[in-house]
Amino acid sequence: MPFTRREFTRQSALTGAGIALTGTVAALATAPGALAAEDSKHGHDHGHGHHDEPGYGPLVTDPEGLLSLPAGFSYKVITHSGVTKLETGEYTPSNHDGTATFEGPRGVTLLVNNHELSGTRAGWEHPVPLAEGLVYDPVAAGGCTVVETRRDGRTAEWVGIAGTSTNCAGGASPWGTWLTCEETEDKAGKNGLLKDHGYVFEVDPYDRRANRDPRPIKALGRYAHEAVVIDPKQGHAYLTEDAAGPNGLLYRWVPPHGFRHGRGKLRTLADDAGVLQAAKCFDSGGTFVDDLSRATKIGTVYGVDWTDVPDRDAKTVSVRKQFTDGQVTRARKLEGMWWGDGGAYIVSSFARAESPVQHDGQVWFYDPKRRTLTLKVLLGVNADPSKDGAFDGPDNITVSPYGGLVIAEDGNGIQHLFGATESGRTYPIARNELNIGSEEEPEYSEFTGVTFSPDGKTLYANIQTPGIMLAITGPWKRQPNRH
């Protein structure tokens, strides 16, 4: 049933501020330790040392030139493209991206790791190997690997799916599989590819046989997919699109009546199963919101309605171009997602001239019960990304077992992993020290695939280029929660 403007306006008037803040993260400021809007609003004394500072202290420069961490923390390289090898002898593929962890037997942790490789295999030194029975398009370079880490420190890696393209983020399913997303709209014949791309595929980290004969989940649409989460109660899928010209959309897929999720069930769906919809937002006054960048204040709440997608497979027109102005709400760089606190955290990395208002990052929280989007994170434009201190360009995201969020930075200049407490204060966790540019013009790759181990003791993250998976351990602690 559609959530009408009148209903949202009435609910806002009845509940007042109660509708404005849901979930765990109230606000986020740009600079480490800076005050967030909600903190200052409650009048806490943040400037006189009468509270615990968030985080773990300043970052200590790594003598190995790879990863700076706070004192007491350490890292281990799990996989390294061109250095470590798969069980079958090939080198670990490059361009690590979205990642999730799964609990294995006897202390084993399984990770599924996307490799964001676009186009054909000829363009990459270390594409995902074409493992027999696991190939979708034999000329495509991308795919996923499954990594096994054991208590004794040993690791193993094998192919989960191959022959896909531009596997960016994705999401873990409630039933213990990985949904890998292709961030491309390339059709057969474009850029040398033999099959249509721009789909979601399911990868099972536990059962290699279940991954044979990969089949795209066409019911979820064909577009520049970024990430996906599944509502474990209602079974709805929420998906982001990283695209411009025009800006991308936030999608919801409603399963067909009687459908029950489970391992391998998505690949059995008909191509047109269920309903794919795009978000349409309006403010508390009932005014349509054309772009999420319009929100310039932490705590902004939009009601959400959903508009059916005419042609989800985009046979002739890209999905986002099938709507006219006024039908859907757009956003630039819709990126990472994570399910937590009964809803979906959704990232918009930045907005520039293509958007109504410029910013260097937003994180929204979608509450499926209230059908509202609440702005939790707003980063102002970073004036000098080459200087350490400010954060910009949030991308992959995870909910921390120690409270708040951990965010992977994909901005300009210096790149960080950073945290945000539940009350909105920010702090650095790691800094990429691997210069892939020159001394005169340094360049640092983005962080990707941030995720905690099932027991919460290890934070995994990737440096995308050249492709390094890292395991970070240390004295994790519950972050101060001040409202």
C-alpha positions, 0 to 999 in steps of 0.5 A: 500500500502506498505511503501517501504524502497526507499520511506522512504529514499527519504522522510527522505532526503527531510524533514530532521529533520522535520520527526524526531520529531512528537507528543508532547513529544520530549525526556525523561531522567531517573532522575527527572528534568534531561535534555533530549537530545532535551532540551540540543540540543537547548541550554537552560539555565537549570542550573541557575534558569531562567526557571520554574521547571517541576512538583509540587515539592518534594513528601511528605511522606504519614503518612498512608503509602500508597501514597506519593504526592506533597504538596497540593495534596491528594488521595482517595481510590476508591476500595480496594480488600478484603475491598470494595464490589460490588453491589452484595456483593462480595469483589472487585477483586484483581490485578487491571490493565488497566483502562479507564474513561468514562463520565457519566450523571450528573457528574458521572465518569465511570471507567472500571478496568481490573483484571490481574488474571491468571489461574483458580479461585481456585488460587485467594482469590478474583477472578472476580465474575461469574455474570450471563450472563457475563461469558466466561470461568467459571473456569477462574479468570480474568475479568473487573469491572465497577466502578461508582464515583459520585460528592457526593463521593459515589461509586458503582462497578459491573462486566463487564465481567468474566471468562477471563484470565490475563486481563492486559491493553487494551484500550478505543475505540473512541465510548465509550467502553473498549477493555480488553486484555488477556495477555496469550496464554493458550488454552483449557486444559492448566492450568485448563482452559476450553476455548482458551484464548489470545483474546480481548473482548469489555466491554460497561460501559454504557449498562450492557445488551450489555456485556451479552454472551461475545464473543472474537474478534478473528479477532484481533488475539490470543496471549499475548495481552497487549494494544490496540488503535483505529485510530479514522479516519482510523479505524485501531487497533494497538496492543502490545504483551508482550512476550519473546522467541522470543520477542513480536511484534507490530500489526496492524489490518486493518478492512474489506472493508465497515466495520464501527466501533461502539458499539458492532460492533467488536463482529459481525466480522467473526473470519478472518475478516480484515487483522492482520499484524506485524510491520517491521521497517527499518532505513533511509538508508533502513536497516532492524531493527530486534529489537526496542532496537537497537535505542539508541538515542532520535529522532531515526525514523524508517519507518514501513511496515506491514507483514500479519500474517499467522495464527492469531488464533495460532492454532499450532504455536504462532503468533510471532513464525510464522515469520522468521528472517528478516520478522518482528521487535521485542521488549521486553515487549511491554506494554501500549499504548495511542492514542493522537496527531494523533498517538499511544504512545507505551511503551517497558518497558525494554530490557535485555540479550534477546535483542540486546541492554539493556535499562530500558524503551522506549516510541515510537510514531507511526505516521500513516500518515507518517508510522513512529516510533519515539523514544520519551523516552529512559531510561538507565539501572537504576543502583540502583532501591532501591534508590529513584530518577531514573525512570525505567520500564514504563508500562501503559501510558496516555497523560496528559491534562496539556501537555506531558505524565503521566507514571506508573512505573513497574520497580524494587525497588521503584515505581512511577507515573511520568510525562514528559513535552513536552520538555522532562523533568521528574518529580515525581507525586506519590510514592507507600509507601505500602510495601508488602514485609518485613522490611529487604527486602521491596517490592512495587507493580507496578502502573497500569491503569493511566488515567485522568477523562473526565474533567481532574481534577482527575488522577486515578491510581492503585496499582496492589497488592493487588488491590487499585484504587486511585483518585488523586486531586490537583493543576494541572497546565500546565507544562512548554514547552520549545523547 
